[in-house]
Amino acid sequence: MQTFVWKLQAGDAVTFPTPWGPTVFIRSRAQWDSDEAFRKHEATHIRQIKRWGAAKYLWLHLWTRLRHFDMFLYNHPIEREAYDAERLPWPDDV
């Protein structure tokens, strides 16, 4: 998983498709290193990018945020999948 410390995002992390592959922009390296659930959550977004492709991933996130006027959609299926993954064992495809 590619990570980059960038303290300008709204939450603790944002996973974004880049020309170099999916990248997780994190606010704190210490939190990233110590919080396995956090890493599992972002790994799920990387799998979503790989499954759907960058354009569809970005469109789904943008559309749902505009539709619900909410940056953190805990009950949206894309985020729900990531929150559910926090409690599961590490998948083989990460």
Protein Blocks (a to p, Z undefined) as FASTA:
>chain_A
ZZdddfkbfblbdcdddfkbpcdddfblklmmmmmklmmmmmmmmmmmmmnomklmmmmm
mmmmmmnopablfkbmklmmmmmmmmpccdfkZZ
